[in-house]
Amino acid sequence: ISGYSLVIQARDSGTPPLSSSVTVNVDISDVNDNSPVFTPANYTAVIQENKPVGTSILQLVVTDKDSFHNGPPFTFTILTGNEEEEFTLDPHGVLRSAVIFKHMVATEYVLCVQAKDSGKPQQVSHTYVQVRVIEESIHKPTAIPLEIFIVTMEDDFPGGVIGKIHATDQDVYDVLTYTLKSEQKSLFKVNSHDGKIIALGGLDNGKYVLNVSVSDGRFQVPIDVVVHVEQLLQEMLQNTVTIRFENISPEDFVGLHMHGFRRTLRNAVLSQKQDSLHIISIQPVAGSNQLDMLFAVQMHNGGFYKPAYLIQKLTNARRHLENVIRISAILEKNCSGLDCQEQHCEQSLSIDSHSLMTYSTARISFVCPRFYRNVRCMC
């Protein structure tokens, strides 16, 4: 307890008794009576042979229960085990290599490390660090090629995480790092530690091939990453049809069915090979296990097929489509729950281009805007 606040009252013996109060603050001064504490009490670490000088091996973690002026900064010293000066320890408690280790020369080192606090008189603690030298990496990393599809409104892409590279390495202690070729960093970034791919704002329509690589410190392997960016036209939103799927998550649809269903859907609704199928968005239906896929079909001359025409085509091909995935409904006018005369209702569709949904698997990622459907009866 660092302090107390007391209210003291003095009362006289008169009739009636009179009194007054005063507040007394008592501050408890800290003395340096706690030693630094290592967490954990002792350490084990590994370093691969042939790693360059200065490689980080271990971060020491030290706390102190005393107040700040009796605790950090701590002074670290290697007391024993470093007679040949194979290791250095910086003021922040990071243990680094000072030589290039060889597994054939020595397989293990045991260091006794001291931490000293800043109090007067100083308190000290000790820990033991066991460092094992293991053979260098013998396996190359392996990575799965990634294809990313981004759907966005015209010139209105806000940027964000669009996918993640999945890479593995058979060497147990290898740490993988990811890099992107420098000239592409004006449009994309790759998190060096976890492989997440980040797109910056304002991507133009088109195809981007990213020069990404993964390294285990010895081997560097290229990864095929292709990004397709499709910009929506306002006219598309006026000619959309929704297919509602049953019992499927967005990730399963993207990873398992999207390519196959797109191909089957093209065969079902396209009148000419030059026509273009545009998947605008996929989105879970709130409060259910259903999934909506929003699409439109553009004719080779630039116009769009009307929803009624597409729905007729879909209805005729529904059995064939359901060979790929189960369909719950085909929606153009979503009048569900509305008591409209002769089932006439008016639907408006709005896209929130700044609210992106990313559905990512190991091989494919689909990034699309959130959409909202408003329906009202027509008078």
QUIHUVEN-V455445 format. One record per residue. N is the residue number from 1. PHI is phi in whole degrees, 0 to 359 (* if undefined). PSI is psi in whole degrees, -180 to 180 (999 if undefined). OMEGA is omega in radians with two decimals (* if undefined). Layout:
BEGIN
n=<N | N>
phi=<PHI | PHI>
psi=<PSI | PSI>
omega=<OMEGA | OMEGA>
END
This chain:
BEGIN
n=<1 | 2 | 3 | 4 | 5 | 6 | 7 | 8 | 9 | 10 | 11 | 12 | 13 | 14 | 15 | 16 | 17 | 18 | 19 | 20 | 21 | 22 | 23 | 24 | 25 | 26 | 27 | 28 | 29 | 30 | 31 | 32 | 33 | 34 | 35 | 36 | 37 | 38 | 39 | 40 | 41 | 42 | 43 | 44 | 45 | 46 | 47 | 48 | 49 | 50 | 51 | 52 | 53 | 54 | 55 | 56 | 57 | 58 | 59 | 60 | 61 | 62 | 63 | 64 | 65 | 66 | 67 | 68 | 69 | 70 | 71 | 72 | 73 | 74 | 75 | 76 | 77 | 78 | 79 | 80 | 81 | 82 | 83 | 84 | 85 | 86 | 87 | 88 | 89 | 90 | 91 | 92 | 93 | 94 | 95 | 96 | 97 | 98 | 99 | 100 | 101 | 102 | 103 | 104 | 105 | 106 | 107 | 108 | 109 | 110 | 111 | 112 | 113 | 114 | 115 | 116 | 117 | 118 | 119 | 120 | 121 | 122 | 123 | 124 | 125 | 126 | 127 | 128 | 129 | 130 | 131 | 132 | 133 | 134 | 135 | 136 | 137 | 138 | 139 | 140 | 141 | 142 | 143 | 144 | 145 | 146 | 147 | 148 | 149 | 150 | 151 | 152 | 153 | 154 | 155 | 156 | 157 | 158 | 159 | 160 | 161 | 162 | 163 | 164 | 165 | 166 | 167 | 168 | 169 | 170 | 171 | 172 | 173 | 174 | 175 | 176 | 177 | 178 | 179 | 180 | 181 | 182 | 183 | 184 | 185 | 186 | 187 | 188 | 189 | 190 | 191 | 192 | 193 | 194 | 195 | 196 | 197 | 198 | 199 | 200 | 201 | 202 | 203 | 204 | 205 | 206 | 207 | 208 | 209 | 210 | 211 | 212 | 213 | 214 | 215 | 216 | 217 | 218 | 219 | 220 | 221 | 222 | 223 | 224 | 225 | 226 | 227 | 228 | 229 | 230 | 231 | 232 | 233 | 234 | 235 | 236 | 237 | 238 | 239 | 240 | 241 | 242 | 243 | 244 | 245 | 246 | 247 | 248 | 249 | 250 | 251 | 252 | 253 | 254 | 255 | 256 | 257 | 258 | 259 | 260 | 261 | 262 | 263 | 264 | 265 | 266 | 267 | 268 | 269 | 270 | 271 | 272 | 273 | 274 | 275 | 276 | 277 | 278 | 279 | 280 | 281 | 282 | 283 | 284 | 285 | 286 | 287 | 288 | 289 | 290 | 291 | 292 | 293 | 294 | 295 | 296 | 297 | 298 | 299 | 300 | 301 | 302 | 303 | 304 | 305 | 306 | 307 | 308 | 309 | 310 | 311 | 312 | 313 | 314 | 315 | 316 | 317 | 318 | 319 | 320 | 321 | 322 | 323 | 324 | 325 | 326 | 327 | 328 | 329 | 330 | 331 | 332 | 333 | 334 | 335 | 336 | 337 | 338 | 339 | 340 | 341 | 342 | 343 | 344 | 345 | 346 | 347 | 348 | 349 | 350 | 351 | 352 | 353 | 354 | 355 | 356 | 357 | 358 | 359 | 360 | 361 | 362 | 363 | 364 | 365 | 366 | 367 | 368 | 369 | 370 | 371 | 372 | 373 | 374 | 375 | 376 | 377 | 378 | 379>
phi=<* | 272 | 184 | 230 | 237 | 251 | 253 | 248 | 246 | 249 | 232 | 272 | 257 | 285 | 235 | 286 | 292 | 250 | 213 | 213 | 236 | 218 | 263 | 241 | 264 | 245 | 267 | 264 | 283 | 278 | 249 | 279 | 249 | 240 | 277 | 301 | 238 | 276 | 232 | 287 | 294 | 224 | 236 | 231 | 209 | 230 | 219 | 281 | 296 | 70 | 290 | 294 | 300 | 96 | 296 | 287 | 253 | 199 | 250 | 282 | 242 | 229 | 233 | 213 | 281 | 287 | 294 | 302 | 281 | 254 | 250 | 289 | 286 | 263 | 253 | 254 | 218 | 272 | 276 | 220 | 93 | 237 | 296 | 268 | 56 | 280 | 231 | 233 | 228 | 275 | 299 | 267 | 84 | 265 | 273 | 233 | 281 | 248 | 221 | 267 | 282 | 235 | 297 | 287 | 279 | 205 | 255 | 205 | 230 | 237 | 251 | 257 | 246 | 248 | 242 | 238 | 276 | 259 | 282 | 228 | 289 | 290 | 252 | 231 | 220 | 230 | 217 | 250 | 241 | 261 | 247 | 259 | 263 | 247 | 295 | 291 | 303 | 243 | 249 | 283 | 295 | 239 | 223 | 269 | 302 | 236 | 242 | 239 | 245 | 242 | 246 | 211 | 289 | 304 | 51 | 224 | 275 | 278 | 89 | 144 | 288 | 244 | 168 | 215 | 281 | 254 | 228 | 224 | 212 | 287 | 282 | 302 | 263 | 292 | 251 | 269 | 232 | 243 | 225 | 237 | 302 | 301 | 289 | 265 | 286 | 283 | 244 | 223 | 225 | 234 | 294 | 293 | 265 | 243 | 79 | 290 | 259 | 242 | 261 | 277 | 292 | 79 | 290 | 274 | 299 | 143 | 247 | 236 | 253 | 268 | 269 | 254 | 223 | 238 | 229 | 257 | 99 | 240 | 254 | 237 | 237 | 285 | 235 | 279 | 232 | 241 | 244 | 253 | 245 | 239 | 264 | 281 | 259 | 301 | 295 | 299 | 294 | 275 | 229 | 267 | 230 | 249 | 255 | 255 | 261 | 251 | 55 | 207 | 270 | 302 | 294 | 294 | 297 | 296 | 282 | 251 | 237 | 298 | 298 | 293 | 290 | 300 | 295 | 294 | 293 | 300 | 295 | 278 | 244 | 282 | 276 | 227 | 297 | 282 | 294 | 238 | 264 | 242 | 276 | 275 | 195 | 234 | 203 | 297 | 275 | 304 | 74 | 213 | 255 | 263 | 221 | 262 | 243 | 258 | 215 | 217 | 237 | 258 | 284 | 296 | 270 | 109 | 282 | 235 | 290 | 288 | 304 | 299 | 294 | 294 | 294 | 298 | 298 | 295 | 299 | 293 | 256 | 300 | 298 | 292 | 296 | 284 | 291 | 267 | 202 | 287 | 256 | 272 | 198 | 243 | 244 | 244 | 255 | 275 | 268 | 305 | 87 | 254 | 266 | 269 | 295 | 56 | 57 | 268 | 220 | 245 | 246 | 239 | 241 | 236 | 247 | 259 | 289 | 263 | 246 | 268 | 247 | 245 | 249 | 237 | 236 | 294 | 253 | 216 | 225 | 234 | 243 | 214 | 280 | 286 | 235 | 231 | 245 | 245 | 231 | 216 | 290 | 266 | 285>
psi=<125 | -9 | 163 | 149 | 113 | 139 | 117 | 132 | 137 | 130 | 133 | -178 | 11 | 180 | 115 | 158 | 138 | 151 | 162 | 161 | 158 | 146 | 132 | 117 | 127 | 113 | 133 | 115 | 138 | 136 | 156 | 80 | 8 | 134 | 156 | 150 | 124 | 139 | 114 | 180 | -37 | 160 | 151 | 145 | 164 | 153 | 136 | 145 | 155 | 11 | 146 | 157 | 138 | 1 | 132 | 130 | -40 | 145 | 117 | 140 | 121 | 136 | 165 | 131 | -11 | 169 | 168 | -34 | -10 | 3 | -116 | 164 | 149 | 152 | 123 | 139 | 136 | 114 | -46 | 161 | -4 | 36 | -30 | 6 | 49 | -15 | 154 | 154 | 115 | 171 | -17 | 4 | 22 | 121 | 126 | 160 | 141 | -4 | 171 | 114 | 149 | 128 | -31 | -23 | -49 | 141 | -11 | 143 | 143 | 117 | 140 | 119 | 137 | 139 | 131 | 132 | -174 | 9 | 175 | 117 | 154 | 146 | 147 | 155 | 162 | 152 | 158 | 136 | 119 | 120 | 121 | 136 | 120 | 164 | 152 | 166 | 134 | -12 | 139 | 149 | 153 | 140 | 147 | 129 | 144 | 132 | 129 | 132 | 124 | 127 | 128 | 158 | 163 | 123 | 35 | 33 | 121 | -14 | 169 | -175 | 126 | -3 | 179 | 133 | 133 | 114 | 149 | 166 | 133 | -17 | 119 | -41 | 6 | 138 | 122 | 139 | 148 | 140 | 154 | 139 | 136 | -37 | -12 | -2 | -7 | -17 | -31 | 158 | 154 | 126 | 121 | -21 | -40 | -1 | 11 | 137 | 128 | 128 | 136 | 167 | 158 | 33 | 138 | 162 | 139 | -170 | 134 | 129 | 115 | 136 | 83 | 144 | 155 | 139 | 143 | 13 | -22 | -48 | 143 | 127 | 131 | 151 | 133 | 114 | 118 | 130 | 124 | 126 | 124 | 124 | 129 | 148 | 146 | -32 | -27 | -40 | -24 | -5 | 37 | 155 | 144 | 130 | 127 | 124 | 157 | 136 | 57 | 143 | 158 | -40 | -40 | -39 | -46 | -47 | -32 | -30 | -19 | -46 | -47 | -42 | -36 | -43 | -44 | -38 | -39 | -44 | -28 | -35 | -20 | 130 | -33 | 153 | -27 | -12 | 156 | 132 | 128 | 112 | 114 | -43 | 153 | 143 | 132 | 147 | 123 | 136 | 17 | 177 | 26 | 164 | 130 | 134 | 123 | 128 | 163 | 158 | 125 | 133 | 160 | -20 | 1 | -23 | -179 | 144 | 143 | 148 | -39 | -39 | -43 | -39 | -37 | -44 | -44 | -41 | -41 | -30 | 11 | -43 | -40 | -39 | -36 | -4 | -21 | -47 | 146 | 130 | 131 | -41 | 157 | 117 | 132 | -58 | 106 | 86 | 11 | 126 | -5 | 133 | 73 | 142 | 128 | 26 | 35 | 119 | 159 | 129 | 135 | 140 | 130 | 145 | 131 | 94 | -13 | 0 | 89 | 144 | 130 | 118 | 111 | 135 | -176 | -32 | -25 | 144 | 138 | 122 | 124 | 160 | 154 | 143 | 156 | 136 | 124 | 133 | 138 | 154 | 145 | 133 | 999>
omega=<-3.01 | 3.13 | 3.09 | 3.03 | -3.07 | 3.00 | -3.06 | -3.11 | 3.01 | -3.12 | -3.12 | -3.04 | -3.10 | 3.11 | -0.12 | 3.13 | 3.08 | -3.09 | 2.96 | -3.07 | 3.08 | 3.09 | 3.11 | 3.07 | 3.14 | 3.08 | 3.13 | 3.14 | -3.13 | 2.94 | -3.06 | -3.09 | 3.10 | 3.09 | 3.00 | -3.13 | 3.06 | 3.05 | -0.06 | -3.07 | 3.08 | -2.98 | 2.91 | -3.12 | 3.10 | 2.99 | 3.10 | 3.08 | 3.11 | 3.01 | -3.08 | 3.07 | -3.12 | 3.11 | 3.11 | -3.11 | -2.98 | 3.01 | 3.08 | 3.13 | -3.07 | 3.05 | -3.13 | -3.09 | 3.11 | 3.10 | -2.94 | -3.07 | 3.05 | -3.13 | 3.13 | 0.00 | -3.12 | 3.07 | -3.08 | 3.13 | 3.01 | -3.06 | -3.11 | 3.08 | -3.09 | -3.06 | 3.12 | 3.11 | 3.07 | -3.04 | 2.96 | -3.13 | -3.05 | -3.08 | 3.13 | 3.11 | 3.11 | 3.10 | -3.11 | 3.09 | 3.07 | 3.10 | 2.99 | -3.04 | 3.07 | -3.10 | -3.13 | -3.12 | 3.13 | -3.12 | -3.07 | 3.04 | 3.06 | -3.10 | 2.95 | -3.05 | 3.11 | 3.01 | -3.11 | -3.11 | -3.05 | -3.11 | 3.06 | -0.11 | -3.09 | 3.05 | -3.10 | 3.00 | -3.10 | 3.02 | 3.07 | -3.14 | 3.08 | -3.13 | 3.09 | 3.07 | -3.13 | -3.14 | -3.11 | -3.09 | 3.11 | -3.13 | 3.03 | 3.01 | 3.03 | -3.10 | -3.13 | 3.07 | -3.06 | 3.06 | -3.05 | 3.09 | 3.14 | 3.06 | -3.08 | 3.04 | -3.05 | 3.02 | -3.05 | -3.13 | -3.05 | -3.08 | 3.13 | 3.13 | -3.07 | 3.13 | -3.10 | 3.09 | 3.10 | -3.13 | 3.12 | 3.13 | -3.12 | 3.06 | -2.95 | -3.00 | 3.12 | 3.03 | -3.05 | 3.05 | -3.05 | 3.13 | 3.10 | -3.14 | -2.90 | -3.05 | 3.12 | -3.05 | 3.07 | -3.13 | -3.05 | 3.00 | 3.05 | 3.07 | -3.02 | -3.05 | -3.04 | 3.06 | 3.10 | -3.14 | -3.10 | 3.06 | 3.09 | -3.05 | 3.01 | 3.11 | 3.08 | 3.08 | 3.07 | -3.09 | 3.14 | 3.07 | -3.05 | 3.07 | -3.12 | 3.08 | 3.08 | -3.07 | 3.03 | -3.11 | 3.09 | -3.14 | 3.07 | -3.03 | 3.09 | 3.13 | 3.10 | 3.08 | -3.13 | -3.13 | 3.08 | 3.12 | 3.12 | 3.13 | -3.11 | 3.00 | -3.13 | -3.13 | 3.11 | -3.05 | -3.13 | -3.08 | -3.09 | 2.98 | 3.14 | 2.96 | -3.13 | -3.12 | -3.09 | 2.97 | 3.08 | 3.10 | 3.11 | -3.10 | 3.11 | 3.11 | -3.12 | -3.03 | -3.00 | -2.92 | -2.93 | -3.13 | -3.10 | -3.13 | 3.09 | -3.14 | 3.13 | -3.14 | 3.10 | -3.14 | -3.07 | -2.95 | -3.10 | 3.12 | 3.14 | -3.11 | -3.09 | 3.09 | -3.07 | 3.06 | -3.13 | 2.99 | -3.00 | -3.10 | 2.92 | -2.99 | 3.08 | 3.06 | -3.05 | 3.06 | -3.13 | 3.05 | 3.13 | -3.09 | 3.09 | 3.01 | -3.08 | -3.13 | 3.04 | -3.13 | -3.12 | 3.10 | -3.08 | 3.13 | 3.06 | 3.13 | -3.10 | 3.05 | 3.13 | -3.12 | -3.11 | 3.12 | -3.12 | -3.12 | 3.08 | 3.11 | -3.12 | -3.13 | 3.14 | -3.07 | -3.00 | -3.12 | 3.13 | 3.12 | -3.09 | 2.96 | -3.14 | -3.07 | -3.06 | -3.12 | 3.10 | -3.09 | 3.00 | -2.96 | 2.87 | 3.06 | -3.08 | -3.08 | -3.08 | 3.09 | -3.14 | 3.12 | -3.10 | 3.13 | -3.12 | 3.10 | 3.06 | 3.06 | -3.11 | -3.10 | 3.00 | -3.08 | 3.09 | -3.12 | 3.04 | -3.02 | 3.13 | 3.08 | -3.06 | 3.04 | -3.14 | 3.09 | -2.95 | 2.98 | -3.10 | -3.03 | -3.03 | 3.11 | -3.12 | -3.10 | -3.06 | 3.13 | 3.04 | 3.12 | 3.14 | -3.13 | 3.08 | -3.07 | 3.06 | 3.09 | 3.09 | 3.11 | *>
END
